Amino acid sequence: MTDDAQNTTRRRRWPTVTALTLSTPVLALAAFLAVVRIGGLDDGTVLALPIVVLPYVALATLVVLALLLALRCRRTGALAALLVVLQLWWIVPRTVPDADSAPAAAPRLRVATSNAYLGQVSPKSLVDLVREQRVDVLAVEELSTSAADALDRAGIRELLPHRERPAGTDTALYSRLPITSAADPAWPTTNITVDLAGHPVQLVAVHTYYPLGDARRWADGLHDLRKAAPGRTRDAVLLGDFNATLDHSPMRDLIATGLADTAADLGHGLAPTWPEDNADFPHLPPLIQIDHVLHGPALTAVAISEHTLPRSDHRAVVAELALKG
């Protein structure tokens, strides 16, 4: 082979070599996350941390697949295609609305959840959100005593006069609707039952520990909710800071008890809620969805939205649910 021919061959090969070099770490990470998700290896382990980037890795894998196909890298392209199909199987349903349509006359319940970020959230902004969004029940996490007092001064009691805030917890539920029964001790977190057009609806405020701090404690918190859920999910709404995405196995196990994620029902299952101006990650925009509204089969999703509140590192989530009966 002449020198010119060798140079030509090298010029033709370098795009392929470059593509394979760049695609290898992406495909390796995608395959690793797939194994973690399928095997539930994130349950109570540090692997709960990398699993949160699975949707972003799926996007990168799709780009890699397109590149490999363009360069006719068949073997590596086949692996990328397999990973893309698997990832799309998990992710696409969250982006496609599949909620049951609610009759116009069906009673509606508007709920909201907000993490107060160690009590620092602007009380006026939170009260304004409740007023503007016509919230019936509000769950607040990381609520200190001073922050609760500030909410009262800002007017929360006039809008949501009923409340449940057990001593020793950092979660509270505020309700426009009267609380009709004592909290159910089977649930491990703050909960109330309200009357919605003659139908009892149980609301459970959720705030699990964060996996970066203690993955075992985080998973145990979700397991405790799952253990309490059987027989209690039909008329239930679980809302709050779950510190979990829909790819975490403990979260998927909880949902499998008979719950549905409102955002995923409405094709909004990739809307990030954290971090929103977090002191530890000051330059990051919201990247992951860890604040959720889950509902039982007696209710159906109608609407959901996220809202930025000053001095909170989570976006507040407002959801509207309709009673199916």
C-alpha positions in Angstrom: 0.0 0.0 0.0 1.4 3.4 -0.9 1.9 6.2 1.6 -1.0 8.1 0.0 -3.3 5.1 0.3 -2.3 4.6 4.0 -3.0 8.3 4.7 -6.3 8.1 3.0 -7.2 5.0 5.1 -6.2 6.7 8.3 -8.3 9.8 7.4 -11.3 7.6 6.8 -10.8 5.7 10.0 -10.2 8.5 12.5 -13.9 9.6 12.7 -14.8 6.0 13.6 -12.0 5.7 16.1 -13.0 9.0 17.7 -16.7 8.1 17.8 -15.9 4.8 19.5 -13.6 6.5 22.0 -16.2 9.0 22.9 -19.1 6.6 23.0 -17.4 4.0 25.2 -17.8 5.8 28.6 -21.4 6.8 27.7 -22.4 3.3 26.9 -20.6 1.9 29.9 -22.4 4.3 32.2 -25.7 3.6 30.5 -25.2 -0.2 30.9 -24.1 0.2 34.6 -27.2 2.3 35.4 -29.4 -0.3 33.6 -28.0 -3.0 35.8 -28.5 -0.9 38.9 -32.1 -0.2 38.0 -33.1 -3.7 37.0 -31.4 -5.2 40.0 -32.7 -2.6 42.5 -29.1 -2.2 43.6 -29.8 1.4 44.7 -32.0 0.3 47.5 -30.2 1.6 50.6 -26.8 2.0 48.9 -24.7 4.8 47.5 -25.9 3.7 44.1 -29.0 5.7 44.8 -27.0 8.8 43.8 -25.9 8.0 40.2 -29.3 6.6 39.3 -30.8 10.1 39.4 -29.0 11.0 36.2 -30.5 8.1 34.2 -32.7 10.3 32.0 -29.7 12.5 31.1 -27.6 9.4 30.3 -30.5 8.1 28.2 -30.4 11.3 26.1 -26.6 11.0 25.7 -27.0 7.4 24.6 -29.5 8.4 22.0 -27.0 10.9 20.6 -24.3 8.2 20.6 -26.6 5.8 18.8 -27.2 8.4 16.0 -23.5 9.0 15.7 -22.6 5.3 15.6 -25.3 4.6 13.0 -24.1 7.4 10.8 -20.6 5.9 10.9 -21.9 2.4 10.4 -20.4 1.0 13.6 -22.7 -1.9 13.7 -21.6 -3.9 16.7 -21.3 -0.9 19.1 -24.4 0.6 17.5 -26.4 -2.6 18.3 -25.4 -2.3 22.0 -26.4 1.4 22.0 -29.7 0.5 20.3 -30.5 -2.1 23.0 -29.7 0.4 25.8 -31.8 3.1 24.1 -34.8 0.8 23.7 -34.6 -0.1 27.4 -34.2 3.5 28.5 -37.1 4.6 26.4 -39.2 1.8 27.8 -38.7 3.3 31.3 -38.8 7.0 30.4 -41.3 7.6 27.6 -44.4 6.7 29.6 -43.6 9.6 31.9 -43.9 12.0 29.0 -47.1 10.7 27.6 -50.4 11.8 29.3 -52.5 8.8 30.3 -54.7 10.1 33.1 -58.4 9.2 33.0 -60.6 12.1 32.0 -62.5 13.5 34.9 -66.2 14.4 34.5 -66.8 18.2 34.7 -68.9 17.8 37.8 -66.4 15.6 39.6 -65.3 17.1 43.0 -61.8 18.6 42.7 -59.0 18.7 45.3 -56.1 21.1 44.8 -53.0 20.2 46.8 -49.5 21.6 47.1 -46.2 20.7 48.6 -43.3 22.9 49.5 -40.0 22.2 51.2 -39.3 25.2 53.4 -35.5 24.7 53.2 -34.9 24.6 57.0 -37.6 27.1 57.6 -36.1 29.7 55.3 -38.9 29.9 52.6 -40.5 33.2 52.1 -43.8 32.9 54.2 -45.5 35.6 52.1 -44.7 33.9 48.8 -45.9 30.6 50.1 -49.2 32.1 51.3 -49.6 34.0 48.0 -49.1 30.7 46.2 -51.9 29.1 48.3 -54.2 32.0 47.6 -53.4 32.3 43.8 -53.6 28.5 43.2 -56.7 28.0 45.3 -55.0 25.3 47.3 -57.2 23.1 49.5 -54.4 21.2 51.3 -50.8 22.2 51.7 -47.9 20.0 52.8 -44.8 21.7 54.1 -41.5 20.0 54.8 -38.5 21.2 56.8 -40.9 23.5 58.7 -39.4 25.0 61.9 -41.5 26.4 64.7 -40.4 30.0 63.8 -41.3 29.3 60.1 -44.8 28.0 61.2 -45.3 31.2 63.2 -44.2 33.3 60.3 -46.7 31.5 58.0 -49.5 32.4 60.6 -48.4 36.0 60.5 -48.5 36.0 56.7 -52.1 34.8 56.7 -52.0 31.0 56.2 -54.6 30.5 59.0 -57.2 32.5 57.1 -56.8 30.5 54.0 -56.2 27.0 55.5 -57.6 27.1 59.1 -57.1 23.4 59.9 -53.7 21.8 60.5 -51.8 18.8 61.7 -48.2 19.3 62.9 -47.2 16.6 65.2 -44.5 17.4 67.8 -41.0 16.3 66.9 -41.6 16.3 63.1 -40.6 18.8 60.5 -43.7 18.3 58.3 -47.1 19.9 58.5 -50.4 19.7 56.7 -52.7 22.8 56.4 -56.2 22.3 55.1 -59.1 24.4 54.0 -61.3 21.4 54.4 -62.2 20.2 57.9 -60.2 17.3 59.3 -62.7 14.6 59.8 -60.7 12.0 61.8 -57.6 11.5 63.9 -54.4 10.8 62.1 -53.9 7.1 61.2 -50.9 5.8 63.3 -50.2 3.2 60.6 -48.7 5.9 58.4 -45.2 6.8 59.6 -45.6 10.5 58.7 -48.0 13.4 59.3 -51.4 12.6 57.9 -55.0 13.8 58.0 -58.4 12.8 56.5 -60.6 15.4 55.0 -64.1 15.3 53.6 -64.3 16.0 49.8 -68.0 16.2 48.8 -68.9 13.5 51.3 -65.9 11.3 50.4 -63.0 10.8 52.8 -59.6 11.5 51.4 -56.5 10.8 53.4 -53.5 13.0 52.8 -50.0 12.0 53.9 -47.1 14.4 54.0 -43.8 12.8 53.1 -40.2 13.9 53.8 -37.7 11.1 53.6 -34.1 11.4 54.6 -31.7 12.3 51.7 -29.6 9.4 50.3 -26.4 11.5 50.2 -26.6 11.7 54.0 -27.6 8.1 54.7 -28.8 5.9 51.9 -30.0 3.2 54.3 -32.1 5.6 56.3 -33.5 7.1 53.1 -34.6 3.7 51.8 -36.0 2.7 55.2 -38.2 5.8 55.1 -39.7 4.7 51.8 -40.0 1.1 52.9 -42.0 2.3 55.9 -44.4 4.1 53.6 -44.7 1.0 51.4 -45.4 -1.2 54.4 -48.3 1.1 55.6 -49.8 1.5 52.1 -51.6 -1.8 51.5 -55.3 -1.3 52.1 -54.8 2.4 52.5 -54.1 3.8 49.1 -57.4 3.9 47.3 -58.5 7.2 48.7 -55.0 8.5 49.6 -52.7 11.3 48.4 -49.1 11.1 49.4 -47.3 14.3 48.7 -44.0 16.0 49.6 -40.2 15.7 49.3 -39.6 12.0 48.7 -35.9 12.6 47.9 -36.4 10.0 45.2 -37.0 9.9 41.4 -39.2 7.5 39.5 -36.1 5.5 38.8 -35.3 4.6 42.4 -36.4 1.1 43.3 -37.8 2.0 46.8 -40.0 4.7 45.1 -41.1 2.3 42.4 -42.0 -0.3 45.1 -44.1 2.3 46.9 -46.0 3.3 43.7 -46.6 -0.4 43.0 -48.8 -0.7 46.1 -51.6 1.0 44.1 -50.5 4.6 43.7 -49.9 6.7 40.6 -47.6 9.6 40.1 -49.6 12.7 39.2 -46.9 14.2 37.1 -46.3 11.0 35.1 -50.0 10.6 34.6 -50.1 14.0 32.9 -46.9 13.5 30.8 -45.0 15.8 33.1 -42.8 13.1 34.7 -39.5 14.7 33.9 -40.1 18.2 35.4 -37.2 18.9 37.8 -37.9 20.3 41.2 -34.4 20.4 42.8 -32.0 22.0 43.4 -33.5 25.5 43.1 -31.0 27.9 44.7 -29.4 25.4 47.0 -26.5 26.7 49.1 -24.4 23.6 48.5 -25.0 23.7 44.7 -25.4 27.5 44.1 -24.9 27.5 40.3 -27.0 24.5 39.4 -30.6 24.8 38.0 -33.2 22.3 39.0 -32.1 18.9 37.5 -34.1 16.1 39.2 -37.7 15.5 40.1 -37.9 14.5 43.8 -41.0 16.3 44.9 -44.1 14.3 44.0 -47.9 14.0 44.4 -49.0 10.3 44.4 -52.7 9.4 44.4 -54.8 6.3 44.8 -57.3 4.9 42.2 -60.2 6.8 43.7 -58.7 9.9 42.3 -57.4 11.0 38.9 -54.9 13.6 37.8 -56.2 16.8 36.3 -53.3 19.3 36.4 -49.9 19.9 37.8 -47.4 22.7 37.9 -44.1 23.7 39.6 -43.4 27.1 41.2 -40.3 28.8 42.4 -40.5 30.3 45.9 -37.9 32.7 47.3 -35.4 31.1 49.7 -36.5 27.5 49.1 -34.2 25.0 47.3 -37.2 23.0 46.0 -39.8 24.1 43.5 -43.3 23.9 45.0 -45.6 21.5 43.3 -49.3 22.2 42.9 -51.6 19.4 41.6 -55.3 19.2 41.0 -57.0 15.8 41.4 -60.6 14.8 40.7 -62.7 12.3 42.6 -63.6 9.2 40.6 -65.6 7.6 43.3 
